[in-house]
Amino acid sequence: MTWRHIALFVICGSNVSLAHVQEAAPISPAVVEPDTAFEQRLAEERKARASLFALTPHKPNYLMLSNVAGAYEAEGHLQPWEIKFQISFKVDVYDGLLGGDVLFGYTQQSNWQMFNKAISSPFRETNYEPEIMWQFVLPHDEQHPYTRAMVFGVSHQSNGRSQPWSRSWNRVYANFIFEYEKFYFSLKPWYRIPEDSKSYPLDPAGDDNPDIGQYLGSFELTAMWARNDGKRMGLMLRNNLNFKGNNRGALQIDYSFPIKSKLQGYVQIFNGYGESLIDYNHSTRRIGMGVMLNNWL
């Protein structure tokens, strides 16, 4: 998705006689365990952020073997089987700004044609996304029974390539996160920052993909079901809301399950536009299975 969710990670003597303890020792308050997946994520991130130079997970971190169809063949014939992985983290920049925290985030997603020896097993596409964000977490009380957090940010995403395969865009976005029992929802609308048109087709200074909004739309909706046994089921939806013309969008289904310790099994199914920047205007279909280090929650 985003449910960008927001932040934060899993954070919880003396040789005195029993008589002395009974007389003088104060009664310790009971430790309140997080009662929801969202609260647990917050507690974990608070613990991690207390460490100097701490990096905490941002979006899911995973590695998987996948089969993809419809991908843009920029430099030679592609094989359907490839390795896909994502690395994503965030770090504190400033705490307590207007009741929220300022964070820097970075996400890198790569598609590796590992088995394609005919073209030297290249990385078919790598997308880089640094972002700066302000996040505000609402208390879990009767006044805020469902709305849990708001995130506002600025994001740059590009594939770092030269013409004619250069792709990039800049956005300002908001992300609203909601909770209802074991279900979590994230609504992330954005506005693309306009760029100048190219003076000629391969102009490096102009807009590489002026029509990207027609394929990726202007919002992303994510939903997740967090079960007590650690299993997670997620759904991501994008759409350009153009129902009278060329309606385009994307659908992604995620399923993760505990394996051992913090390692999780992961299944991902994707269909639509924009799975990577080089494929923003190509409809792709992917199914993959692998391992995940962290989920949205």
C-alpha positions as CSV (number, residue, x, y, z in Angstrom):
1,M,0.0,0.0,0.0
2,T,0.5,3.1,1.8
3,W,-1.3,2.4,4.7
4,R,1.7,3.9,5.2
5,H,1.1,3.4,8.5
6,I,2.8,5.4,10.5
7,A,5.0,4.6,12.6
8,L,6.7,3.0,15.4
9,F,8.0,-0.3,16.9
10,V,7.8,-2.9,19.8
11,I,8.7,-1.3,22.8
12,C,8.5,-3.4,28.2
13,G,15.6,-6.3,42.6
14,S,16.6,-5.8,45.3
15,N,17.4,-8.2,48.2
16,V,14.9,-6.9,50.6
17,S,12.8,-9.0,52.9
18,L,9.2,-9.8,52.2
19,A,8.1,-8.0,55.3
20,H,10.0,-4.8,54.2
21,V,8.4,-5.1,50.8
22,Q,5.0,-5.4,52.3
23,E,5.5,-2.4,54.5
24,A,7.3,0.0,52.2
25,A,7.2,-1.0,48.6
26,P,4.7,0.9,46.5
27,I,2.3,-1.1,44.4
28,S,3.5,-1.1,40.8
29,P,0.8,-0.2,38.3
30,A,-0.2,-3.0,35.9
31,V,1.5,-3.1,32.6
32,V,-1.1,-2.3,29.9
33,E,-0.4,-4.5,26.8
34,P,-1.4,-3.1,23.4
35,D,-4.8,-4.4,22.6
36,T,-4.8,-3.8,18.8
37,A,-2.3,-4.4,15.9
38,F,-2.1,-0.6,15.5
39,E,-1.3,0.0,19.1
40,Q,1.3,-2.8,19.1
41,R,3.0,-1.2,16.0
42,L,3.1,2.2,17.8
43,A,4.6,0.6,20.9
44,E,7.3,-1.2,18.9
45,E,8.3,1.9,17.0
46,R,8.5,4.0,20.2
47,K,10.9,1.5,21.7
48,A,13.0,1.4,18.5
49,R,13.0,5.2,18.2
50,A,14.4,5.5,21.7
51,S,17.7,4.2,20.4
52,L,20.3,6.6,18.9
53,F,20.5,6.4,15.1
54,A,17.5,4.1,15.0
55,L,15.9,3.2,11.7
56,T,12.4,1.8,11.7
57,P,10.4,0.0,9.0
58,H,8.3,2.2,6.8
59,K,6.5,0.2,4.1
60,P,6.7,-3.6,4.0
61,N,10.2,-5.1,3.5
62,Y,10.1,-8.3,1.5
63,L,11.8,-10.6,-1.0
64,M,9.9,-12.9,-3.3
65,L,10.1,-15.0,-6.4
66,S,7.3,-13.9,-8.9
67,N,5.9,-14.4,-12.3
68,V,5.0,-11.3,-14.2
69,A,3.2,-10.8,-17.5
70,G,2.8,-7.6,-19.6
71,A,5.9,-5.8,-18.3
72,Y,7.6,-3.2,-20.5
73,E,10.5,-4.8,-22.4
74,A,12.9,-1.9,-22.5
75,E,16.2,-3.7,-23.2
76,G,15.7,-7.1,-24.6
77,H,13.4,-10.1,-24.2
78,L,12.2,-10.5,-20.6
79,Q,11.6,-13.8,-18.8
80,P,8.4,-14.1,-16.8
81,W,10.2,-15.3,-13.6
82,E,12.1,-12.7,-11.6
83,I,13.0,-11.6,-8.1
84,K,11.2,-8.7,-6.6
85,F,12.2,-7.1,-3.4
86,Q,11.5,-3.9,-1.4
87,I,13.5,-2.1,1.2
88,S,11.8,0.7,3.2
89,F,12.7,2.6,6.4
90,K,12.1,5.9,8.1
91,V,14.0,7.9,10.7
92,D,13.0,10.7,13.1
93,V,13.8,14.3,12.0
94,Y,12.0,16.3,14.7
95,D,9.6,15.3,17.4
96,G,6.7,17.3,18.8
97,L,6.0,19.7,15.9
98,L,2.4,20.9,16.4
99,G,1.6,17.7,18.3
100,G,3.1,15.4,15.6
101,D,6.5,14.1,14.5
102,V,8.5,14.9,11.3
103,L,10.0,11.8,9.7
104,F,12.2,11.1,6.6
105,G,11.3,7.9,4.7
106,Y,13.0,6.0,1.9
107,T,11.6,3.1,-0.1
108,Q,13.4,1.2,-2.9
109,Q,11.7,-1.5,-5.0
110,S,13.6,-3.6,-7.5
111,N,12.7,-6.2,-10.1
112,W,15.6,-8.5,-10.9
113,Q,15.7,-10.7,-14.0
114,M,18.0,-13.1,-12.1
115,F,17.4,-16.1,-14.3
116,N,17.7,-14.2,-17.7
117,K,21.3,-15.1,-18.6
118,A,20.7,-14.1,-22.2
119,I,20.8,-10.4,-21.2
120,S,23.2,-10.8,-18.3
121,S,20.5,-11.0,-15.5
122,P,19.9,-7.3,-15.2
123,F,17.8,-5.4,-12.7
124,R,14.9,-4.6,-15.0
125,E,13.7,-1.7,-12.9
126,T,14.5,-0.1,-9.6
127,N,12.4,2.7,-8.2
128,Y,13.6,5.1,-5.5
129,E,11.3,7.1,-3.3
130,P,12.5,9.5,-0.6
131,E,9.9,11.4,1.2
132,I,9.5,13.8,4.1
133,M,6.3,13.5,6.3
134,W,4.6,14.9,9.3
135,Q,2.5,12.4,11.2
136,F,0.0,12.9,14.0
137,V,-1.4,10.0,16.0
138,L,-4.8,10.4,17.6
139,P,-5.5,8.8,21.0
140,H,-7.6,5.7,21.1
141,D,-10.6,7.0,23.0
142,E,-14.3,7.7,22.7
143,Q,-13.7,10.9,20.9
144,H,-11.6,9.1,18.2
145,P,-13.0,5.6,18.0
146,Y,-12.0,5.0,14.4
147,T,-9.6,7.7,13.1
148,R,-6.1,6.8,14.4
149,A,-3.6,8.8,12.5
150,M,-3.0,11.5,9.8
151,V,0.1,11.8,7.7
152,F,1.0,14.7,5.4
153,G,4.1,14.5,3.2
154,V,6.0,15.3,0.0
155,S,7.4,12.5,-2.1
156,H,9.8,12.1,-5.0
157,Q,9.8,8.9,-7.0
158,S,12.1,8.0,-9.9
159,N,13.9,5.1,-11.6
160,G,17.2,6.9,-11.9
161,R,17.5,6.1,-15.6
162,S,18.5,8.2,-18.6
163,Q,16.3,8.9,-21.7
164,P,14.3,7.3,-23.2
165,W,13.6,5.2,-20.0
166,S,13.6,7.9,-17.4
167,R,10.5,8.1,-15.3
168,S,9.8,10.3,-12.3
169,W,7.2,12.4,-10.5
170,N,6.7,14.5,-7.4
171,R,3.7,14.5,-5.1
172,V,2.2,16.1,-2.0
173,Y,-0.1,13.7,-0.2
174,A,-2.2,13.1,2.8
175,N,-2.8,9.7,4.4
176,F,-5.7,9.1,6.8
177,I,-5.7,5.8,8.8
178,F,-8.7,4.3,10.3
179,E,-9.3,1.4,12.7
180,Y,-12.4,-0.7,13.3
181,E,-11.9,-3.8,15.5
182,K,-9.5,-6.0,13.5
183,F,-9.8,-4.0,10.3
184,Y,-7.6,-1.1,9.2
185,F,-8.1,1.3,6.4
186,S,-5.8,3.9,4.7
187,L,-7.0,6.5,2.3
188,K,-4.1,8.3,0.6
189,P,-5.0,11.1,-1.9
190,W,-2.3,13.0,-3.6
191,Y,-1.6,15.9,-5.9
192,R,1.1,15.7,-8.5
193,I,3.4,18.7,-8.6
194,P,3.4,19.9,-12.3
195,E,6.6,19.9,-14.4
196,D,7.5,21.8,-17.5
197,S,6.9,20.1,-20.9
198,K,9.8,18.8,-22.9
199,S,11.2,21.1,-25.6
200,Y,11.9,18.0,-27.7
201,P,11.2,14.3,-27.2
202,L,14.5,13.4,-25.4
203,D,14.8,16.6,-23.5
204,P,16.2,15.6,-20.1
205,A,14.8,18.7,-18.4
206,G,11.2,18.1,-19.3
207,D,8.4,15.9,-17.9
208,D,9.2,12.3,-18.5
209,N,5.7,11.0,-18.0
210,P,3.0,13.8,-18.3
211,D,0.2,11.3,-18.5
212,I,1.0,9.3,-15.4
213,G,-2.1,10.5,-13.5
214,Q,-4.3,8.9,-16.2
215,Y,-2.9,5.5,-15.2
216,L,-2.2,5.8,-11.5
217,G,-5.0,8.2,-10.6
218,S,-4.9,10.5,-7.6
219,F,-5.5,8.3,-4.6
220,E,-4.7,4.9,-3.1
221,L,-7.1,2.9,-0.8
222,T,-5.6,0.2,1.4
223,A,-7.5,-2.2,3.7
224,M,-6.1,-4.8,6.0
225,W,-7.5,-7.5,8.3
226,A,-5.1,-8.3,11.2
227,R,-5.9,-11.6,12.8
228,N,-5.0,-12.5,16.4
229,D,-2.8,-15.4,15.1
230,G,-0.5,-13.1,13.2
231,K,-1.9,-13.6,9.8
232,R,-2.6,-10.5,7.7
233,M,-4.8,-10.0,4.6
234,G,-4.6,-6.8,2.6
235,L,-6.2,-5.1,-0.4
236,M,-4.9,-2.1,-2.3
237,L,-6.9,-0.2,-4.9
238,R,-6.0,2.7,-7.2
239,N,-8.3,4.2,-9.9
240,N,-8.3,7.3,-12.1
241,L,-12.1,7.6,-11.6
242,N,-12.5,8.1,-15.4
243,F,-15.7,6.1,-15.9
244,K,-16.7,7.8,-19.1
245,G,-13.5,7.2,-21.0
246,N,-10.3,5.1,-20.3
247,N,-10.9,3.8,-16.8
248,R,-7.6,2.5,-15.4
249,G,-6.3,1.5,-12.1
250,A,-4.7,-1.3,-10.1
251,L,-5.6,-4.0,-7.6
252,Q,-3.2,-5.7,-5.2
253,I,-3.9,-8.6,-2.8
254,D,-1.5,-9.4,0.0
255,Y,-1.4,-12.3,2.4
256,S,1.2,-12.9,5.1
257,F,1.6,-15.5,7.9
258,P,4.1,-16.1,10.7
259,I,6.9,-18.5,10.0
260,K,9.4,-18.0,12.8
261,S,10.3,-15.1,15.1
262,K,9.8,-12.0,13.0
263,L,10.0,-13.8,9.6
264,Q,6.7,-14.1,7.7
265,G,5.6,-15.9,4.6
266,Y,4.2,-13.5,2.0
267,V,2.0,-13.9,-1.1
268,Q,1.3,-10.9,-3.4
269,I,-1.0,-10.7,-6.4
270,F,-1.1,-7.6,-8.6
271,N,-3.1,-6.6,-11.6
272,G,-3.2,-3.2,-13.4
273,Y,-1.1,-0.2,-14.0
274,G,1.9,1.3,-12.2
275,E,3.4,-1.7,-10.4
276,S,6.7,0.0,-11.3
277,L,7.4,3.4,-12.9
278,I,8.7,1.8,-16.2
279,D,5.3,0.0,-16.3
280,Y,3.1,2.9,-15.4
281,N,1.3,2.8,-18.8
282,H,1.5,-1.0,-19.2
283,S,-1.1,-3.3,-17.6
284,T,0.9,-6.0,-15.8
285,R,-0.1,-9.1,-13.9
286,R,2.0,-10.6,-11.2
287,I,1.9,-13.3,-8.6
288,G,4.7,-13.9,-6.2
289,M,5.6,-15.7,-3.0
290,G,8.5,-15.1,-0.6
291,V,9.3,-13.8,2.8
292,M,8.6,-10.6,4.6
293,L,10.3,-8.9,7.5
294,N,7.5,-6.5,8.4
295,N,4.0,-5.8,7.3
296,W,2.0,-2.6,7.5
297,L,1.0,-3.7,11.0
